[in-house]
């Protein structure tokens, strides 16, 4: 588990001219996730190109606020990477009202998406904002309640990839894709990155889970096979169920959001309990994978970023 974020931690100065500050979440002594997200953003330029960014801002003692293009204006990964520099980060030590005239419009938007002195998750629009757009990537979330061990979610991700690759009917319908796996900081995501765009109707025809007719979709069939043949406690759908995993493809259609690789994962508004990390398929078979993934801190992600980015398909 990662260390709790303490608001009054000892300031650690930015190391001018070095690869990163001594504390990547406090580049100038106060909590600010933007330096970290700017740095990992450099490894995500291809993966997130053309995708509207989004965030979830954690307000201590208050609600979690989703910031997204449909409500807060479009923001893209290139804009985030290019607009966040040392001067901008130093301005964020002040209130927005005090320094607004010194910011570009893009910087003001970045500020709004990732508020200073707040923990923020990093999301993006899976297949773009707005409804009815083509599908470029299919996205399965293996949702894990606290009662289920993360190792069981790992096993589900491994078996899901095997089922997808071995399903002749599915591969006859959709022959060209790359599998991409990711640890979310708590559970696992499995992507199918498509060689050719699919019409939006594909989701409803083949992937959308129906509680009244579970095996009408590949989602329901794969979940049932995992449960029946592998003994994995899992069901298809979006509904969160106690004591079992959920195989959920519902964030695939346009207008839905996905967690970005390297996003922080929060336990609450003051503490981080994981980091989203890209994986190779082979890693899903590793016995000690969960322990290794949980050992990552934001500092270590940036130290290992050159190698971690190799796991993200181009």
N, C-alpha and C positions, 0 to 999 in steps of 0.2 A: 504494500500500500504506500502511496506517495505521502510525503509529509503534509500536514495541515497548513493551509495558508494563514499566516498570522498577520493582521493588519499593521501591527507595530513592530515588525521585524527590523533588525538593524539594517540601515541602508547600506547597499553595496554599490559602489560607483561604477559607471560605465567605463569599460576599458577601451580608450580611444585607440583605433588602429588595429585592434585585435579582432578575432573572428566573432566574439560575442561578449556581452557583459558577464560579470561574475555570477549574477543571478538573472537568468533569462526572463523571468516573470517580474522582475523589479529592476529594469535597466537603469533607473535613476532613483532607486530607493523605495518607490511606492509601487504597489501592484499595478501592472499594466500588461495585458496579454498580447498587445499589438506587436511588440518586437518579436516575440516567439512566432506569431502567426505570419509576420512578414517573412521571416527566415524559412519556415516550412513551406510558405507559399511559393518560394522559388523552385521547390521540388514538385509543385503541383500545377505548374503553368500549362502543361499538356493535358493532364487529367481533368482539370477544371475549365479549360478554355471554352469560352462561349456559354458557360453555365453561370447563372445569377447566384451570387453568394447570399448567405443568410447567417443569422446568429441567434443564440439564445442567451440573454443576459440575465444573470442571477442577481436579484436584489435582496440583500440581507433583510429578513423580516417582511419581505414583500413578495409580489408575484414574479414568476419567470417570464421575461418579455421576449417574444419572437420578433426579430427584425428581418424583413424580407423585401424583395424588389416590388411586389405588388402594393406594398404599403409605404415603403421608405425610399423608393427609387432604386434603380439598378446599380449594382456594384459587381465588378468582375475581378478576377484574381490578378490580372495585370495591373489594374488600378490600385489594388491594395499594396502590391509589391513595390510599385513605383512611387507611391505617394507617402509611404512611411519611411521617414529618415530620422536622423538624430535630432534635428531641429524640431520636427513635428512631435517627437516623443517628449522632448523637453517642454514644449508648449502644453502638453497634456498634464503637466504638474499643476496647471492653473485651471480655472473654470473656463468652459467654452465661451461664456459671455465676455470674459476678459480678453480672449485671444482670437475671437472669431474673425476679425478683420485681417488677421495674418494668415488665414487658411484659404486654400483653394476650395472650390465647391466639392471636389472629390475628397479632399481631406476632411471636410466637414461631414460628408456622408460616411466615411470610414469611422470617424469619431462616434457618430450616432450608432453605427452597427456594433462597435466594440467599445463600450463606455470605459473610461479610465477608472481604476480602483474597483473594478468589478470582474468577477470570473465570467467567461463567455465560452459557450460551445461554438464550434465552427461548422456550419452546414452549407449546403448548396442545393439548388433546384435540380433534382435527379435528371429530368428530361426537359428542363426549362420551365419558366413561370407561365401561367395561363393554361387553360384546358385545351385538349384536342390536338396537341403537338405530337409529332412522330416520336417513336421510342428508339433511342440510341443505346440504352443500357437497361438491362433487367436487374432488379435489385431485390434480394431476399434478406429480410431481417430475421435472425433467429433470436426472438425476444426471450429473455431469461428472467424469471422472477427470482427473488432472493432465496427462495426455498430450494432451488435447483443449483447444483454446483456448476461452476464454469467449465469444468472438465466434461460435463455432459453436453454442454453447448458446443464444445470443441468436437466431441464425437459426432454430434448432429451435423455440424458443418462438413466434416470429413465424409460422412455417409451421403449427405445431400449432393456433394460434388460427384461422388461415385454413381449415384442414381441418375443424375443429369447426363453424365457422359455415357452411361450404359443404356439409356432409354432410347431405343431405336425409333419409336414413333415420334418422340420429341425432336430427335436429331434429323429425322426426315423432313420435319416442318421447318426446323431452324438449324441448318447445318454449319453455319459460319459464325463462331463467337470465340472470345477468349474468356476464360474463367479468372476472376480476381477475387481473392479472399482478404478479409480484413478483420482484425480484432477491434472491437468498438471501445474498449476500456472496461467492458463488462461482459459482452457476449461476442457474437460473430455476424458478419455480413458476407454474403456470397453474391458476387456480381457476374452477369454475363454481358461482356462488352461486345457489341454487335458489329460485324463487318458492314452490314447494310441496315439502314433505318427500316423500322417496321411501322405500319399504320397503327394509330392509337387503339383501334379495335382489337388488336392482337391480345392485349391485356385481358379484356373481358372474355374473349373467346377461349383462351387457353390457360390463363394464370389466376384470374380472380376466384377467390374461394367462396363457395356457397355452402352455408351451414345446412341447408335443406337437401343439398345434393353434393356431398363432400368430394366424391371421386369424379365429378364432372370436369375438374381442372387438374392439370399436372401438379399444382401445389397440393391439393388434397390427396392425390394418389401417392405422391412422394412422402407426405407426412404419415399417411397410413402405413406405408411400407416400412418406414423407420420405426414406427411404433410396433407393428406386428412382427417384423423379422429381426429387428435389432434391439427391441425392448427399450427404445428411447421414449421418454414421456413427452410427446409432442403432438400438437394438433395444428391444422391449417387455420388461417384467418388472421384477423386483426385484434380480436378480443383478447385481453390479457387474462390468463387463467392461473389460479393458484396452483403451485406444485407441479407445473408442467411448462415446457417450452412452447412457443408459438412460431410456426413458419409463416411469415407475413410478407407477401409481395406488394402490399398496398401502397408503398411509397414509390412504385415504379412510374405510374402515369405522370404526365406533365402537371405542374402545379403542386407536386409533392416534394418533400425535402429529404435529403440523406446526410448523414454525418460525413464530413470530409476526413480523409486520412490525416493523421497527426492532431486531430482535434483533442482538446482536453475533455475529460469526462468527469463530471462533478458528482460528489456525494451530497453536497448542499452548497449554499451560497458562500461558504468560507473554506471549503476543502475540495481537493481533487482526489479521486479514487482510481484513476486510470487514464490511459492515453490511447487513442485509436492508432493502430499500427498495421501497415500492410504486411501480408504474409504470402509465402509461396504455398502451393498446394501440399507439397511434401511436409511442410511444417505442421500441418494439421495432425500428422501421425506421431509427433514428438511427445513423449511421456511427460516431460517437465515443461511443456510449452507455457502453461498458465503462469507458473512461477517466474519464468524468464520475462514474459510480457509485463507482469506486475512490477518487475524490478525497474522498469523504465521511468525516468524523471524527465521533465522538459529539457533540462540541461543535457542529459544523455542522448535524447532524440537529436538535438542539434549536433552533438559530437559524432553521432553515427549516421547522420542524414545522408551522406554520400552513398552508404551501403543500403540504407533503408529504401531510398528512392528507386533502387534497381528492382525492387519487388513490384513496382507499379507499372502495369503495361503501358507502352507508348501508343 
